[in-house]
């Protein structure tokens, strides 16, 4: 039980950081600056070894064991808890931020299923690359480039989208289905690029 709670706690910590990234992006009129600012979230997650689903799923290619699967699932639960609670708090503290989040919410739910899967898969590719470069080279360069690229390209990140939806305070069955579609797409993209790269990386406890 203690280990399970620790995995959830590390996921919550990552969710908190992603919600801060969402806040930075929504608060910046210049979206390029906001996208670069979002990078801080993943930098902290990687350096402090918090558990972010989108940063870990690609390593399932080489970590095919029950323990790692437990880290993924409980970490994802923690991500959702952290980002949703923080999103609600941000919505209350910054009403103007909620208006921006509502616009994003409406735009995202207007996408087709296939559009969402494709956008999420490309985000998954970049998330894997960012974390793999950090893990292998101990360098933040992958994060500093990959995160702004996925945001400015319009690719979809499941945990960030949870954050935007929480800040918007908009909830529906369509939104619930959308988030699971993005989780699927993120997973597909990350696993494919990891497989193609022939990664031997064991993740070294990262994320």
Phi and psi restraints in degrees (value plus and minus 20) as a CYANA .aco file:
   2 UNK   PHI     -81.9   -41.9
   2 UNK   PSI     -61.0   -21.0
   3 UNK   PHI     -86.0   -46.0
   3 UNK   PSI     -58.7   -18.7
   4 UNK   PHI     -84.2   -44.2
   4 UNK   PSI     -63.2   -23.2
   5 UNK   PHI     -84.7   -44.7
   5 UNK   PSI     -55.7   -15.7
   6 UNK   PHI     -85.0   -45.0
   6 UNK   PSI     -60.6   -20.6
   7 UNK   PHI     -84.6   -44.6
   7 UNK   PSI     -61.1   -21.1
   8 UNK   PHI     -85.7   -45.7
   8 UNK   PSI     -61.8   -21.8
   9 UNK   PHI     -81.6   -41.6
   9 UNK   PSI     -61.5   -21.5
  10 UNK   PHI     -87.1   -47.1
  10 UNK   PSI     -51.0   -11.0
  11 UNK   PHI     -90.1   -50.1
  11 UNK   PSI     -60.5   -20.5
  12 UNK   PHI     -81.9   -41.9
  12 UNK   PSI     -62.7   -22.7
  13 UNK   PHI     -79.2   -39.2
  13 UNK   PSI     -62.4   -22.4
  14 UNK   PHI     -84.9   -44.9
  14 UNK   PSI     -60.1   -20.1
  15 UNK   PHI     -81.6   -41.6
  15 UNK   PSI     -58.4   -18.4
  16 UNK   PHI     -81.2   -41.2
  16 UNK   PSI     -64.0   -24.0
  17 UNK   PHI     -85.8   -45.8
  17 UNK   PSI     -60.3   -20.3
  18 UNK   PHI     -84.8   -44.8
  18 UNK   PSI     -56.8   -16.8
  19 UNK   PHI     -84.7   -44.7
  19 UNK   PSI     -54.6   -14.6
  20 UNK   PHI     -86.5   -46.5
  20 UNK   PSI     -60.4   -20.4
  21 UNK   PHI     -80.1   -40.1
  21 UNK   PSI     -62.5   -22.5
  22 UNK   PHI     -80.6   -40.6
  22 UNK   PSI     -62.5   -22.5
  23 UNK   PHI     -83.2   -43.2
  23 UNK   PSI     -62.4   -22.4
  24 UNK   PHI     -80.7   -40.7
  24 UNK   PSI     -66.4   -26.4
  25 UNK   PHI     -83.2   -43.2
  25 UNK   PSI     -64.4   -24.4
  26 UNK   PHI     -89.2   -49.2
  26 UNK   PSI     -49.5    -9.5
  27 UNK   PHI     -99.6   -59.6
  27 UNK   PSI     -40.3    -0.3
  28 UNK   PHI    -109.8   -69.8
  28 UNK   PSI     106.6   146.6
  29 UNK   PHI     -88.6   -48.6
  29 UNK   PSI     -56.7   -16.7
  30 UNK   PHI    -104.9   -64.9
  30 UNK   PSI      87.9   127.9
  31 UNK   PHI     -88.4   -48.4
  31 UNK   PSI     -44.9    -4.9
  32 UNK   PHI     -86.3   -46.3
  32 UNK   PSI     -64.4   -24.4
  33 UNK   PHI     -83.1   -43.1
  33 UNK   PSI     -62.1   -22.1
  34 UNK   PHI     -82.4   -42.4
  34 UNK   PSI     -60.0   -20.0
  35 UNK   PHI     -86.4   -46.4
  35 UNK   PSI     -60.2   -20.2
  36 UNK   PHI     -86.2   -46.2
  36 UNK   PSI     -61.6   -21.6
  37 UNK   PHI     -81.4   -41.4
  37 UNK   PSI     -53.0   -13.0
  38 UNK   PHI     -80.5   -40.5
  38 UNK   PSI     -48.1    -8.1
  39 UNK   PHI     -77.8   -37.8
  39 UNK   PSI     -48.1    -8.1
  40 UNK   PHI     -77.0   -37.0
  40 UNK   PSI     -56.3   -16.3
  41 UNK   PHI     -79.5   -39.5
  41 UNK   PSI     -70.3   -30.3
  42 UNK   PHI     -91.5   -51.5
  42 UNK   PSI     -52.2   -12.2
  43 UNK   PHI     -78.5   -38.5
  43 UNK   PSI     -67.6   -27.6
  44 UNK   PHI     -86.2   -46.2
  44 UNK   PSI     -61.0   -21.0
  45 UNK   PHI     -78.8   -38.8
  45 UNK   PSI     -63.9   -23.9
  46 UNK   PHI     -90.3   -50.3
  46 UNK   PSI     -65.4   -25.4
  47 UNK   PHI     -86.6   -46.6
  47 UNK   PSI     -55.7   -15.7
  48 UNK   PHI    -115.2   -75.2
  48 UNK   PSI     -19.8    20.2
  49 UNK   PHI      39.5    79.5
  49 UNK   PSI      23.5    63.5
  50 UNK   PHI     -94.7   -54.7
  50 UNK   PSI     149.1   189.1
  51 UNK   PHI    -127.3   -87.3
  51 UNK   PSI      83.4   123.4
  52 UNK   PHI    -131.3   -91.3
  52 UNK   PSI     100.5   140.5
  53 UNK   PHI     -73.0   -33.0
  53 UNK   PSI     -67.3   -27.3
  54 UNK   PHI     -89.4   -49.4
  54 UNK   PSI     -38.2     1.8
  55 UNK   PHI    -108.2   -68.2
  55 UNK   PSI     -37.8     2.2
  56 UNK   PHI    -122.7   -82.7
  56 UNK   PSI     -48.6    -8.6
  57 UNK   PHI     -80.1   -40.1
  57 UNK   PSI     -55.5   -15.5
  58 UNK   PHI     -83.1   -43.1
  58 UNK   PSI     -46.7    -6.7
  59 UNK   PHI     -99.4   -59.4
  59 UNK   PSI     -21.4    18.6
  60 UNK   PHI     -82.8   -42.8
  60 UNK   PSI     -42.2    -2.2
  61 UNK   PHI     -77.7   -37.7
  61 UNK   PSI     -56.8   -16.8
  62 UNK   PHI    -131.1   -91.1
  62 UNK   PSI     -26.1    13.9
  63 UNK   PHI    -139.6   -99.6
  63 UNK   PSI      41.6    81.6
  64 UNK   PHI    -108.3   -68.3
  64 UNK   PSI      48.8    88.8
  65 UNK   PHI    -158.0  -118.0
  65 UNK   PSI     143.6   183.6
  66 UNK   PHI     -82.7   -42.7
  66 UNK   PSI     -56.2   -16.2
  67 UNK   PHI     -83.2   -43.2
  67 UNK   PSI     -63.6   -23.6
  68 UNK   PHI     -90.7   -50.7
  68 UNK   PSI     -57.5   -17.5
  69 UNK   PHI     -82.4   -42.4
  69 UNK   PSI     -57.0   -17.0
  70 UNK   PHI     -84.3   -44.3
  70 UNK   PSI     -61.6   -21.6
  71 UNK   PHI     -80.6   -40.6
  71 UNK   PSI     -61.2   -21.2
  72 UNK   PHI     -84.4   -44.4
  72 UNK   PSI     -71.7   -31.7
  73 UNK   PHI     -89.8   -49.8
  73 UNK   PSI     -64.4   -24.4
  74 UNK   PHI     -91.8   -51.8
  74 UNK   PSI     -53.2   -13.2
  75 UNK   PHI     -84.7   -44.7
  75 UNK   PSI     -60.5   -20.5
  76 UNK   PHI     -83.0   -43.0
  76 UNK   PSI     -61.0   -21.0
  77 UNK   PHI     -79.4   -39.4
  77 UNK   PSI     -65.9   -25.9
  78 UNK   PHI     -83.1   -43.1
  78 UNK   PSI     -61.1   -21.1
  79 UNK   PHI     -75.0   -35.0
  79 UNK   PSI     -67.3   -27.3
  80 UNK   PHI     -82.8   -42.8
  80 UNK   PSI     -64.4   -24.4
  81 UNK   PHI     -81.0   -41.0
  81 UNK   PSI     -69.1   -29.1
  82 UNK   PHI     -83.8   -43.8
  82 UNK   PSI     -66.3   -26.3
  83 UNK   PHI     -94.1   -54.1
  83 UNK   PSI     -53.5   -13.5
  84 UNK   PHI     -91.4   -51.4
  84 UNK   PSI     -66.7   -26.7
  85 UNK   PHI     -81.9   -41.9
  85 UNK   PSI     -65.6   -25.6
  86 UNK   PHI     -86.1   -46.1
  86 UNK   PSI     -55.8   -15.8
  87 UNK   PHI     -81.3   -41.3
  87 UNK   PSI     -63.1   -23.1
  88 UNK   PHI     -81.9   -41.9
  88 UNK   PSI     -63.2   -23.2
  89 UNK   PHI     -84.0   -44.0
  89 UNK   PSI     -61.9   -21.9
  90 UNK   PHI     -85.7   -45.7
  90 UNK   PSI     -58.1   -18.1
  91 UNK   PHI     -81.2   -41.2
  91 UNK   PSI     -59.4   -19.4
  92 UNK   PHI     -91.2   -51.2
  92 UNK   PSI     -62.0   -22.0
  93 UNK   PHI     -94.7   -54.7
  93 UNK   PSI     -50.2   -10.2
  94 UNK   PHI    -149.8  -109.8
  94 UNK   PSI      61.7   101.7
  95 UNK   PHI     -76.4   -36.4
  95 UNK   PSI     -53.8   -13.8
  96 UNK   PHI     -87.0   -47.0
  96 UNK   PSI     -48.9    -8.9
  97 UNK   PHI     -88.3   -48.3
  97 UNK   PSI     -54.2   -14.2
  98 UNK   PHI     -82.0   -42.0
  98 UNK   PSI     -59.4   -19.4
  99 UNK   PHI     -80.9   -40.9
  99 UNK   PSI     -63.1   -23.1
 100 UNK   PHI     -84.8   -44.8
 100 UNK   PSI     -59.1   -19.1
 101 UNK   PHI     -87.0   -47.0
 101 UNK   PSI     -55.4   -15.4
 102 UNK   PHI     -82.6   -42.6
 102 UNK   PSI     -59.7   -19.7
 103 UNK   PHI     -82.1   -42.1
 103 UNK   PSI     -61.9   -21.9
 104 UNK   PHI     -84.8   -44.8
 104 UNK   PSI     -63.1   -23.1
 105 UNK   PHI     -75.9   -35.9
 105 UNK   PSI     -68.7   -28.7
 106 UNK   PHI     -84.0   -44.0
 106 UNK   PSI     -61.6   -21.6
 107 UNK   PHI     -85.9   -45.9
 107 UNK   PSI     -61.4   -21.4
 108 UNK   PHI     -87.5   -47.5
 108 UNK   PSI     -59.7   -19.7
 109 UNK   PHI     -96.5   -56.5
 109 UNK   PSI     -27.1    12.9
 110 UNK   PHI    -104.7   -64.7
 110 UNK   PSI     -28.2    11.8
 111 UNK   PHI     -95.5   -55.5
 111 UNK   PSI     133.7   173.7
 112 UNK   PHI     -99.1   -59.1
 112 UNK   PSI     145.6   185.6
 113 UNK   PHI     -77.2   -37.2
 113 UNK   PSI     -66.9   -26.9
 114 UNK   PHI     -86.6   -46.6
 114 UNK   PSI     -60.1   -20.1
 115 UNK   PHI     -79.3   -39.3
 115 UNK   PSI     -62.8   -22.8
 116 UNK   PHI     -86.3   -46.3
 116 UNK   PSI     -63.5   -23.5
 117 UNK   PHI     -79.1   -39.1
 117 UNK   PSI     -65.8   -25.8
 118 UNK   PHI     -84.5   -44.5
 118 UNK   PSI     -67.0   -27.0
 119 UNK   PHI     -82.2   -42.2
 119 UNK   PSI     -59.1   -19.1
 120 UNK   PHI     -90.7   -50.7
 120 UNK   PSI     -56.8   -16.8
 121 UNK   PHI     -83.2   -43.2
 121 UNK   PSI     -62.8   -22.8
 122 UNK   PHI     -85.2   -45.2
 122 UNK   PSI     -55.8   -15.8
 123 UNK   PHI     -83.7   -43.7
 123 UNK   PSI     -61.6   -21.6
 124 UNK   PHI     -78.8   -38.8
 124 UNK   PSI     -59.8   -19.8
 125 UNK   PHI     -78.5   -38.5
 125 UNK   PSI     -69.8   -29.8
 126 UNK   PHI     -88.3   -48.3
 126 UNK   PSI     -55.1   -15.1
 127 UNK   PHI     -85.2   -45.2
 127 UNK   PSI     -62.7   -22.7
 128 UNK   PHI     -82.1   -42.1
 128 UNK   PSI     -66.2   -26.2
 129 UNK   PHI     -80.2   -40.2
 129 UNK   PSI     -64.8   -24.8
 130 UNK   PHI     -79.2   -39.2
 130 UNK   PSI     -67.2   -27.2
 131 UNK   PHI     -93.7   -53.7
 131 UNK   PSI     -58.3   -18.3
 132 UNK   PHI     -84.0   -44.0
 132 UNK   PSI     -61.7   -21.7
 133 UNK   PHI     -84.7   -44.7
 133 UNK   PSI     -62.5   -22.5
 134 UNK   PHI     -82.0   -42.0
 134 UNK   PSI     -64.5   -24.5
 135 UNK   PHI     -89.4   -49.4
 135 UNK   PSI     -62.4   -22.4
 136 UNK   PHI     -99.2   -59.2
 136 UNK   PSI     -60.6   -20.6
 137 UNK   PHI    -125.8   -85.8
 137 UNK   PSI     -24.1    15.9
 138 UNK   PHI      32.1    72.1
 138 UNK   PSI      21.9    61.9
 139 UNK   PHI    -146.6  -106.6
 139 UNK   PSI     117.7   157.7
 140 UNK   PHI    -103.0   -63.0
 140 UNK   PSI     -20.0    20.0
 141 UNK   PHI     -78.7   -38.7
 141 UNK   PSI     -58.8   -18.8
 142 UNK   PHI     -83.2   -43.2
 142 UNK   PSI     -59.7   -19.7
 143 UNK   PHI     -87.0   -47.0
 143 UNK   PSI     -65.1   -25.1
 144 UNK   PHI     -84.9   -44.9
 144 UNK   PSI     -43.9    -3.9
 145 UNK   PHI    -119.8   -79.8
 145 UNK   PSI     -63.3   -23.3
 146 UNK   PHI     -87.4   -47.4
 146 UNK   PSI     -58.5   -18.5
 147 UNK   PHI     -87.0   -47.0
 147 UNK   PSI     -71.4   -31.4
 148 UNK   PHI     -80.2   -40.2
 148 UNK   PSI     -55.5   -15.5
 149 UNK   PHI     -83.1   -43.1
 149 UNK   PSI     -65.4   -25.4
 150 UNK   PHI     -89.1   -49.1
 150 UNK   PSI     -54.2   -14.2
 151 UNK   PHI     -90.7   -50.7
 151 UNK   PSI     -68.9   -28.9
 152 UNK   PHI     -89.9   -49.9
 152 UNK   PSI     -43.0    -3.0
 153 UNK   PHI     -99.6   -59.6
 153 UNK   PSI     -35.1     4.9
 154 UNK   PHI      66.1   106.1
 154 UNK   PSI      -3.6    36.4
 155 UNK   PHI     -92.4   -52.4
 155 UNK   PSI     137.8   177.8
 156 UNK   PHI    -127.9   -87.9
 156 UNK   PSI     108.3   148.3
 157 UNK   PHI    -133.1   -93.1
 157 UNK   PSI     100.4   140.4
 158 UNK   PHI     -79.6   -39.6
 158 UNK   PSI     -63.7   -23.7
 159 UNK   PHI     -92.7   -52.7
 159 UNK   PSI     -59.1   -19.1
 160 UNK   PHI     -83.4   -43.4
 160 UNK   PSI     -60.6   -20.6
 161 UNK   PHI     -83.7   -43.7
 161 UNK   PSI     -57.1   -17.1
 162 UNK   PHI     -78.1   -38.1
 162 UNK   PSI     -61.3   -21.3
 163 UNK   PHI     -84.3   -44.3
 163 UNK   PSI     -65.9   -25.9
 164 UNK   PHI     -81.6   -41.6
 164 UNK   PSI     -61.1   -21.1
 165 UNK   PHI     -86.8   -46.8
 165 UNK   PSI     -59.1   -19.1
 166 UNK   PHI     -85.4   -45.4
 166 UNK   PSI     -62.1   -22.1
 167 UNK   PHI     -84.5   -44.5
 167 UNK   PSI     -55.9   -15.9
 168 UNK   PHI     -90.3   -50.3
 168 UNK   PSI     -42.0    -2.0
 169 UNK   PHI      41.1    81.1
 169 UNK   PSI       8.6    48.6
 170 UNK   PHI    -126.8   -86.8
 170 UNK   PSI     109.1   149.1
 171 UNK   PHI    -156.0  -116.0
 171 UNK   PSI     119.3   159.3
 172 UNK   PHI    -184.3  -144.3
 172 UNK   PSI     146.0   186.0
 173 UNK   PHI     -84.1   -44.1
 173 UNK   PSI     -54.3   -14.3
 174 UNK   PHI     -82.2   -42.2
 174 UNK   PSI     -60.6   -20.6
 175 UNK   PHI     -85.6   -45.6
 175 UNK   PSI     -60.6   -20.6
 176 UNK   PHI     -81.6   -41.6
 176 UNK   PSI     -66.3   -26.3
 177 UNK   PHI     -85.1   -45.1
 177 UNK   PSI     -56.7   -16.7
 178 UNK   PHI     -81.1   -41.1
 178 UNK   PSI     -66.1   -26.1
 179 UNK   PHI     -80.6   -40.6
 179 UNK   PSI     -62.9   -22.9
 180 UNK   PHI     -87.5   -47.5
 180 UNK   PSI     -50.9   -10.9
 181 UNK   PHI     -85.3   -45.3
 181 UNK   PSI     -61.3   -21.3
 182 UNK   PHI     -88.1   -48.1
 182 UNK   PSI     -59.6   -19.6
 183 UNK   PHI     -78.2   -38.2
 183 UNK   PSI     -64.6   -24.6
 184 UNK   PHI     -81.4   -41.4
 184 UNK   PSI     -68.0   -28.0
 185 UNK   PHI     -82.8   -42.8
 185 UNK   PSI     -63.9   -23.9
 186 UNK   PHI     -77.2   -37.2
 186 UNK   PSI     -63.2   -23.2
 187 UNK   PHI     -84.6   -44.6
 187 UNK   PSI     -65.0   -25.0
 188 UNK   PHI     -81.0   -41.0
 188 UNK   PSI     -69.7   -29.7
 189 UNK   PHI     -82.3   -42.3
 189 UNK   PSI     -64.1   -24.1
 190 UNK   PHI     -86.2   -46.2
 190 UNK   PSI     -62.4   -22.4
 191 UNK   PHI     -88.3   -48.3
 191 UNK   PSI     -58.4   -18.4
 192 UNK   PHI     -84.3   -44.3
 192 UNK   PSI     -68.6   -28.6
 193 UNK   PHI     -88.0   -48.0
 193 UNK   PSI     -53.6   -13.6
 194 UNK   PHI     -84.8   -44.8
 194 UNK   PSI     -63.7   -23.7
 195 UNK   PHI     -83.9   -43.9
 195 UNK   PSI     -65.6   -25.6
 196 UNK   PHI     -85.4   -45.4
 196 UNK   PSI     -51.9   -11.9
 197 UNK   PHI     -96.9   -56.9
 197 UNK   PSI     -32.9     7.1
 198 UNK   PHI      42.6    82.6
 198 UNK   PSI      17.9    57.9
 199 UNK   PHI     -80.0   -40.0
 199 UNK   PSI     113.5   153.5
 200 UNK   PHI    -126.7   -86.7
 200 UNK   PSI     -17.5    22.5
 201 UNK   PHI     -82.4   -42.4
 201 UNK   PSI     107.2   147.2
 202 UNK   PHI    -114.9   -74.9
 202 UNK   PSI     -14.9    25.1
 203 UNK   PHI      59.5    99.5
 203 UNK   PSI     -34.0     6.0
 204 UNK   PHI      28.1    68.1
 204 UNK   PSI      12.7    52.7
 205 UNK   PHI      55.8    95.8
 205 UNK   PSI     -17.9    22.1
 206 UNK   PHI     -88.6   -48.6
 206 UNK   PSI     118.5   158.5
